[in-house]
Amino acid sequence: MNIFRIAWRSIQQRGLASLLTAISMALGVMLVVAVLLISGVVTESFRSNSSLGYNMIVGAKGGSLQLVLNSVFYLSKPIENIPYDFYQEFLPASERNNGKRGEFKPVTKFAIPLCLGDYYQGFRVVGTTPEMFEDFVYDPEKNRKYEFSSGRNFKEFTPEHGYFEAVLGSQLAKTCGLKVGDRFSPTHGPEGDAHDEFFIVGVLAPSGTPNDRAAFVNLEGFLLLDGHAKTASEASRTCPHCGEKLLVQTRLTKEQAAAPPPSVTTWESYEGDLDNVSELDEKRRRMTPLPVDQREVTAILLRTVSPLVSQGLVSKINEPDAAGGNIAQAVLPIFEITQLFDKIVGPIKWVLLVITAMVCVVSGVSIFVSIYNSMSERRHEIAVMRALGAGRQKIMAIVLLESVLLSLAGGFFGWLGGHLLIGGLASPLIEERTGVSVGIFDFAPKVSIFEFLSDSPLIEWSISSEFLLVPALVILAIMVGFLPALSAYRTDVSKSLSASP
């Protein structure tokens, strides 16, 4: 006597009730899987992307978490700006006006400035340097670098486009329908006035990072946009190549106004052919980079020469000066993101899991009601099986197995529905809002089985939290099926056989 076949035939006999019971379990499991996928995959991606190749961020004084969310994920508003000469403290002597090495250069590998505040159709526009995409390893563990699906990296200066070249993230380019060769005009703030146009020279390949949904423009062009200089007055200089006057925005006197940083290419220092510049409008041909005193940056992305010096550098930058203040603050992005998820997102995730688990429990109760209500109809059937030689334990096992099969069947379709819902339907929305791509076959992050028993487990065994649903569903099915199984176990054979079927 095959108990699996008997249990399955019993489920088939009550087809509609069994189907509705399995559907209720599937809905509960689907909610659990959806919560695990969204919270797990997004959390893992946020934590892994919190460095993106750098391990420190320097920005204006204010909320450290806001600085990280704004600089790394483009999810918050900029706090304030910091002086450009403070950014120069992280540069080598060749890139500083005074020819001296920056104070913090010996302990940093690179320093990439960010200028934020502009938007394009809801996406962030980021002013930065070409170094952002030149041999920059954003995923050190897998040695992944930014690649271009089309075009090239923007340059500091070209005769065709001047200082106004741009590179687009893959998601922005796809959503806005832009490509290499097009132009776009950022706005000052989400709904501000439009700036001058930038020339798109490259589109990044999808990287799964927040940079997929941003536009990156040359820092020099960003600073030259209206409203981006500290103060503005006009002075004139003459281009030695064409004899035309050049506009210089400065708050200094004419004698002090010159000197953009030595690392910046100008029309005067450019040695290429300047005759064929028809694509560059008159206004841009008359611009030269801002002097240092008028420059500001929103944040600086740093990578230190060693993790050992990171905390010391943070303390040095955050230390108040003689006047009792400090110019900027330094934060460790990994620490801030971990704190965010441990203190805020983690508890919310557990609340959602408890709610969805209660839905599964309610679905389990429906299994109990369905099987228990059918017991009065099946007493004659159970008595016949007993008369044919089936023991009480086998009858009890059949009822429990029926409960387990209903639970697992509903759980399987719920698991499949959760992946189709998140990976198929909701993935574009999640990627658009967070820059995180969730595929149909992506699983929730692994958890260590033995961490619950000890802080330092002797055995390291981890498994995706989704697979923990299987034993949970089996235990739930046994619990809700125990009373009906016990009722079947206690069936009086003689009384049930004497009763009409």
N, C-alpha and C positions, 0 to 999 in steps of 0.2 A: 504493500500500500504506500504510494508516493504522496507524502504529506504536502509537497509543493504543488502537485497537480490538484489535490483536493482543495487546498487554500485558494488556488487560482480559479477553480470552478465555482467556488463559493462566492468569490468576488464578481465573477461573470453573472451569476444568478441575480445579483443585486446591482445590475449594471449602472443604472442611473444614480442610485445612492452612492455607489462606489466612486463614480466619476465626479460627482459634486464634492465628495469628501477629499479626493485627490487634488481637485482644483483648489480647494481652500488651503490645503497644505502647500501647493505650488505657489500660491500668491504670497504666503508667509515667507517661504524660502526665497522667493524672488526678491522680496524687500530686504532680507538679510544679506543676500549676495550683492545687491545694489549698494547697500551701505558699506559693506566690506570693500567692494571694488573702488568706489569713489574715494572713501576716506583713506584706504590703504595705498592705492596707486598714486593718488595726488599727494599724500603725505610723503611717500617714498621719493616721488619726483621732486617735491619742494626741498626735501632734505639733501638730495643728491645735487640739485641745482643751486643750492645755497652758496656754493663756492664758485662754480663755473670757471675754474682755473685760477681764481684769486682767493685769498683767505682773509682779507680785511677791506673795510670800506671806511673812507674818511669823508665826512660831510659837516654841515652846519650843526651847531648845538641844537638839541631838541630831543625828540623821542628816538631812541636807538632802533626800535622795531619799525617805526615809520621810515627811517632812513633805509633800512634793509628792504622793506616792501617796495619802496619807491625806486631804489637803485637797481635791485636785482629782478623784481617781478613786475615793475611798472604798475603797481596796484594802489598807490597812494600818491598824494600830492607832495611836491618838494617842500622841505622845511624852509630853507633859505639857501643863499649862496655863500661861498667862501672866496676870499681874494685869490687871484691868480698867482700872486707871488708866493702864497703858501703852497700851492700845487708845485711850484718850481723847487721847493725844498726837497722834492723827491726825484729831481732830474739831474743828469750828469752835467758837468761844466759846459759842454758844448751846446747845451740847450738853454743856458741861462744868460741873461743880459750881462751880469757882472763877471761872467767867466769863471765863477767858483762853483764847486760841486755843492749840491743841496745837502742840508744837514742830515736828512734821513736817507739819502741815496745809498750809503754803504750797507744798509740792512734791508733794502728792497730790490727785487729783481726788475720790476716794472711798475709804472704808475700810469693808468689810463684815465683821463678826465672824462666826466659826463656833464653835459649841460641839458637840463630838462625844463619843461614848462610849455612846450609847443605840442600841437596835436595835428593829426590828419584823419578826418572821418572817424574820430573816436580812438585812434591808435596813437601811441606815443611817438614823438619825433625826438631823437637823441642826438645831440651834438657831441662828437668824439673825434678821435684821431685814427688814421689808417691802421695804427698798431692793433686796433680792436680785432681785426680780421687777418693780420699778417702773422703767420706761424703761432697763433694763439691757441693753446690747448685748453679747451673749455671742459673736457672730461679727462683728467689726468690718468684715471684708472684704465681707460680704454684707449688713451692717446688719440682722442677725437679732436679734430680741428674743424673750423668753419669752412664749408665749401660753397661754391657758387653754382647754382643751377643754370645761370646764364650771366653773361657780362663779367665784370671784374670788380676789384675793390676800388673805392673812391680814392682819389689822390689829393694831396694837400693843395696843389695848384696845377691847372692845365690851361693852355691858351684857349682851348675851345670853351671851357665851362668856368674858368676862373676858380673861385673858391666854393662853387656851388654844386658840388657833386654829391650824390646820395646812393646808398645801398638799402634795399628793402628786405625785410624778413619775408619768408615764404607765405605765411598766413596773411599778412597785410597785402602782399602783391596779389594773392588769389582772391581775397575778399573785395579789394578795390579795383581789380581788373587792370593793374598796372604792369608794365614790362620795361625792359631796357630800351632806352630811347625816348620814353615818355617824360613828362615834367609833372611836378605836383607842387602845390603851394601850401605850406603848413599854416596853421592859425595860431595866434597868440592866445593860449588857453583853449579849453574845449570848445568855446563858442565865440572866440575873439575874431579880430580882423585878420584877413589873409595876408601872409608875407609874400616876399618875392619867390619866384619859382626855383626849385632845385632840379637838376638834371639826373635822371636815374641811369646809373652806369652798371649796376649789378643787382641781382636778386639771389639771396642766400638759398641754399638747399635746406629742406626741413631738418631741424636739429632736435626737436622735442624740447627746446628751451624757451623761456619767455622772449628771447630775441626774435623768434619767428613772427611775433606780432608787433614789431616796432620798425620804424624807419630811422636809419642812421645817416646823418649828414656830416659833412666836413665841419669841424669845430670852428675854423676861421669864418666860413660862410654863416654859421649859426650866430656867431658873435656880431656879425655885421648887420643882422636883421634889425629892423626898427624895434626900439624898446629893449634891446638886449645889452646896450652899453650902460655903464653907470650914469654918465652924464654925456651931453653932446654939445659940441660947438664945431664950427667948420674952419678948416684951414686949407690952403691949397698948395699942391706941389705939382711938378711937371714931369710927365713920363719921358724919360730920355729917348725912348724908341719912337714915339709918335708925336711928341711935343704937346700933348693935350694935358689939361689940368686934371689932377686926381683928387677926389674928395678924401679927406682924412677926418674921421670923427675922433675928437679928443677933448678932454677937459683941461689940457695943459696949454702952455704958450706955444707959438709956432716953433720956437727954438727947442722946446722940450718934446715936441710931438712926434717925433719920428719913430723912431726905433721900435718897430715890432720885434718880437723875440728873434734871435739869430736863426732859429730853426725854421722860421716861416719864410716861404718863398714869396717874393714880391715881383711886381712887374719890372722893377729896377734890377733885381738879382736874377731874373729868369733869363737863361741863355739860349732858349729855343727860338723858333721862328714865330714872331708876333704879327706877321702880316695877315695871315689868314685867320681872323677871329670874328668872322661874320655872325656866328651863332651867339656871340656874347654881346648882350645889349649894352647901350652906352652907359647906363647907370653902373653896371658891374665893372666895366672897363675903368671906371673912375674910382673904384674902391681900393683901398689898401687895408691891411689888417689893423685892428685896434692896438694901441699901445698897452703895455702891461697894466698900467694904473686903471684902465677902464674895463679890464677883463675880470670875469668871475666864472667860477665853475660850481656846479651843484654838488658833485661828489667825485671821489677819486677811488678807482679800483686798484688795490695793491696786492702784490704777492711778495712776501718777505723771503729772504734768503734761507731762512730756516723757521720751522714752527716754534722753536725755542725762543726766538726774539720777538714773537708776535705780541705776547702779553706785555713785555717791556715797552714796546713801541706804542701800544694802546695807552699805557699809563703815562708815557712821555707826552703824547699828543693831548690827552685829556687833563693833564696837570695844569692848574690855574697859573697864570703868569703873575708878575709882580703887582699888577693892577687888580688882581683878584678875579680875572676872567680868563677865558681861553678862546682862541680863534675858531677851533673846530673840535669835533669829536671823532673818535675812531671806534668802530665796532667790529666784532667777529660775527659774520653772517650765520655761520653754522650754529653758533651758540644761541643767537637770537631766534632762529627758526625752530630749534629744538625746544626752547622755552615756550614759544608760541604753541606748539603742538602738545607739549606736555601739560601746560597749565590751562589752555583754552580749548583747543580743537580736540584733544584727547578726551576730556570729560564729556563734551558734546557728542563725540562718536559713541561713547559707552551708553549715553542716554538713548541715542537712536537705536543702538543694538538691543538694548533692553526692551524698547517699544516693539521692535520687529520680532524679537524672541517671544514676546507675549502674543503676538499675532500667530506665531507657530504653535504656541501652547493652546490657543483657542482652536486652531485647526486640529490639533491633537484631540481636543475634547470632542470635536465633531466626529472623529474616527471612533472614539469611545461610544458616543451616542448611537452612531450608525450600527456598530457591531452589537452593542448591548440590546438595542431594540429588535434586532433580528434573532436574538437567541430564543425567544418564545416560539418563533416560526421554525426554528431548526432543532428543537428538542427531539422530535421524532427522527430526524436525520441522524442526529448524534447517537440516539439509542440504537438505531440500526447498525451504525459503525461499531458501537460497543458490542452488539450481539455477534457481529462478524469477527470479533477478536481484537478490536482496537482497545488499547488500555487508556486509562484516565490521562496519563501523562501525554500520550500521543494526541488525544483530543485537545488537551490544553495547548500543546505545541502548535496544532493546526490553527487555532484561534489566534494565538500570539503571532504566528507567521503571517496570517492574513493582515493583522494590524501593521506589521513591519513592511509588508509588500505595499500596502496603501501609502504608508509614510514615505518609503523610498521612491516609489513611482512619482508621487507628488513632488518630493524633493528634487528628483532628477529634472523634471520639467520646469520646476521653479528655478533651479540653477541655470538651466539652458535659457530660460526667459530673462533672467537677470543679466546674463552676458549679452544677449541680443538687445536688451533694453539699453544698457550702458554703452557697450562697445559698438552697437549698430546705430541706435537712434540718438542717444544723448552725447556721443563722442564729439561730433562737430561743435556742439554748444560748449562742452567742457573745454575743448581745445581753444575755442574762440575767446572764452573768458579767462582761462588760466594759462594757456600755452601748453597744456599737458595733453598728450594724445593717449587715449585709452582704446585698445583694440579688443575685438571680440574674444580673442584667445589669451588676453592678459589676465593673470591671476592676482588675487590679493597677496601682499607681501607675506613672506614666511614668518612664522613665530616659533620660538624655541619651546619644545614640549616640556622640558624639565626646569625651565625658569620659574614655573609656578611652585615647584617643590623646594628650590634652593636658589640663592643669589649667585652661587658659583657651582653650577651643575657639573658633575664628573663626566657626563655624556652630553655631547652637543648633537642634538637631533632636532632639526627644524622642518616645518611643513607649512604649506599655504593654509591660512586660517579657513579658507573655503572647505578644505577636506575634513576639517574638524566637524563639519555639519553632518557627515555620515554617521559617526558614532553617536552624535547628539540626537539625530533622528531615530536611530535604532533604540536608544534608551527611552526616548519619549514614546515611541510606539509600544514598547514593552510595558511602560507604566500605564498608558491609557488602555491597553489591551488586557491588562492583568485581571480586572474584575470580570469582563465577559469570559475570559478563559477560565477563571475560577468557577463561574456559573456553569460553564460547559463541563468542567471537571466534576461538579457535584450533581450532574443530571441523573435522575432516578430512571434506570433503564426500564424496569417493569411498568412503572406508571406512564412513561412516555410511549411505550409500545402499545399499551392498552388504550391510550388516547387515540382518537382519529387523527390521521396526518393532515 
